């Protein structure tokens, strides 16, 4: 399996050290295990988001829906 994939994942997770690759019977098996891991992580994050959404009251959601009544930004200037 391409070591760059593991380097990227480790950097994203804040691990800066020696790269130790898991042992697998083939590159395809290793790639499938890597994929399964991230699919589980993403599923967990989605479930947590859904659970958090269900705990937010309608009143809190409505606060974010207040119509903007200010002056729109038409240009940027540098002081």
N, C-alpha and C positions, 0 to 999 in steps of 0.2 A: 504494500500500500504506500502511496505517496506520503512521505514524511511531512511535506508542506501542509497538508490538511491538519495534521496533529499540531504543528507549530502555530497555525492560525487559531485553532481552537484553544490551545493553551494560552496564547497571548490574549484572546478575548476573555478568558477566565482569570487572567492576572497571574498565571503561573509562568515564572521566568527561570527556568533551570534546565537541567538535563532532560531530554525527551526520552521517555521510556515507552516503547510501543508495546501494546498488548500482543500476546502470542496467539496466532490464529493459523488454521490449516491452509488458508489461501487469502490472496488479496481480496477476492470477492466476499469471502466470509467476514473478513475484517471490515470491509466497507459496509456490509449489512449490519454488523454489530454497532458500528459508529452511527449509522442512520437510525437504527432502533433506539439508541440512547437519546439522540436529539429529538426524535419524534415523541418519546416519553416526556422529555423536558418541556417541549412546546405544549403538549397536551396538559401537563400539570399547570403550566402558566395560564393556559386558556381557562381551565377549570377554576383556578384562583380568581381570575378576572370575572368570570361569570358569578362566582360566589360573592365577590365583593359588590358587583352590580346589584345583586338581589338584596343586599343589605342597605343600599342607599335609598333613602326615602324619596318620594316624589317631590317634596318641597326642596330638597337639595338640588335635584336635577333642574327644577324650575328656575332656581337662582341663576344658573348658567345660561338660561334662555332669555334673559332680560335684553330687550332691544337696545342697541347702541344708539344714543341720541347726541353724540358729540360731533365734532367737525372732522370730516375725513381727511386723512393725510394725503396731500397732493404733490409734495416735493420734499426732498431732504436737503438741508444746508449744513455746511460745516462751519463752525465758529472759529 
